[in-house]
Amino acid sequence: MGPVRVRAAAGATLVVAVALIAAGTAVLLVLSGTLQDQAQLQAEVAAREVAAQIATGTPYAKLDLPDGDDHPVVVLDDDGRVRAAGDDVRAVDGRSARPAKSAGTPAPGEDGDDDDDGDRSSGRGEVDDDAHYRDGTANVDGKVADYRFASVEAKGPGGAGATVRAGAALAPERSTVGTVRTAMLIGLPLLLLVVAAVTWLVTRRALRPVEGIREEMAAITASTDLSRRVPVPAARDEIGRLARTTNETLAALETSVERQRRFVADASHELRSPIASLRTQLEVGVAHPELLDVPGAVADTVRLQRLAADLLLLARLDAGERPTQARVDLAALVREESSQRVGDRIPVRTGDLVGVEVAGSRGQLGRVLGNLLDNAQRHAVSAVRVAVLREGEWAVLRVDDDGPGVPQDQRERIFERFVRLDDARARDDGGAGLGLAIARDVAERHGGTLAVGEGSVFELRLPVAS
């Protein structure tokens, strides 16, 4: 179908064409009906004027008939013979309009020969209230034309009946309708051309910003420069909203790509150290078996295993993996996790453990609790505490320690991936900087939050399972 503007112009033109054709047809039908009714009324008026003369007893020969060019009139008696006709009226419907001789049939004002009882009607006759209509032809002064005829019955004072047929020309009605139809046939294509041209221009102007957006998006795709943005039109319409949404998408994509690049770089850096250390120890062990540091090699292997597990979990979270919707009792989860941490440097003390259930993955929530306890063990001096509370529709899990605490300006930064504060950068106890990032991602995917408050109080909030 071609570009959008072609389809828009074609569609608008088609709709307007259908509307104009329907409206034009209706106008022509109404106009034709109105003019025909007018001709019919004129014919009836002419017929009733002549019928009124007959009702008053005017003889046929003295009837005042309209001019044949205006309204051809013929008067027929009860036997269907023409008794009077208008000037220059030669025939009606192909039948001669020459008046017949009056032998045997009295004129409206004459006595009939068979009225021997003397009981003759006198005074005024009558005109029938009903009129009958039909289309026909009349020959007036040698010219045959179409007319609308009205037939009216009348009786003279003596009771003699007559039928008056008067016509009104249909030529003016057909001429007017033809003129209007011709004007429509000429004006309709011109109007459709105007509609198509205006629609084309308006659509082209309206879609010009879209073309600008497309060109810029094509350039961004070709250059892979996600810092570029599409032009935003000044108008606050749908296209303007499209441009702003596109820029927001580009900004989110740029952030995601940059985050992914940093993630790959940081992961490579984190993996390089234990792999290099493990390789060095193995090479030394091959050359000098007595110098092999088996515990150090095992520690580096464990660190690699944990880092690989963290990276795999982050990859699944970034891919949009949804947690299962099992019911998890946080208090029971804390008891289970605490009972398994027998080798911790500082024993975990439990506070209030309110039985409250949340919906989610038991494994992922256990991972969050374990990461928070690991972080507390790393920074605590002599105490690590955990508690479970309920605050309205929220289940709250708190983990705190008596360590130096988190500086206020670092309380959001510590949840970024591969971020470690200066005192946590030692290889042995610093970790890879992924534990808190994983914990927050899991919390958000469970519809909750994870934040750090005054000191080292980490607070996990999750909606209570309904």
Secondary structure as UniProt FT lines:
FT   HELIX           4..55
FT   TURN            56..57
FT   HELIX           60..62
FT   TURN            68..70
FT   STRAND          73..77
FT   TURN            78..79
FT   STRAND          82..85
FT   STRAND          89..92
FT   TURN            93..94
FT   STRAND          95..96
FT   TURN            103..104
FT   TURN            108..109
FT   TURN            113..114
FT   TURN            116..117
FT   STRAND          126..140
FT   TURN            141..142
FT   STRAND          143..155
FT   TURN            157..158
FT   STRAND          161..169
FT   HELIX           171..223
FT   TURN            226..227
FT   HELIX           238..287
FT   HELIX           289..291
FT   HELIX           294..318
FT   TURN            319..320
FT   STRAND          326..329
FT   HELIX           330..340
FT   TURN            342..343
FT   STRAND          348..353
FT   STRAND          357..360
FT   HELIX           362..379
FT   STRAND          384..391
FT   TURN            392..393
FT   STRAND          394..401
FT   HELIX           408..410
FT   TURN            411..412
FT   HELIX           413..415
FT   TURN            417..418
FT   HELIX           422..424
FT   TURN            427..429
FT   HELIX           435..445
FT   TURN            446..447
FT   STRAND          449..452
FT   TURN            455..456
FT   STRAND          458..464
//
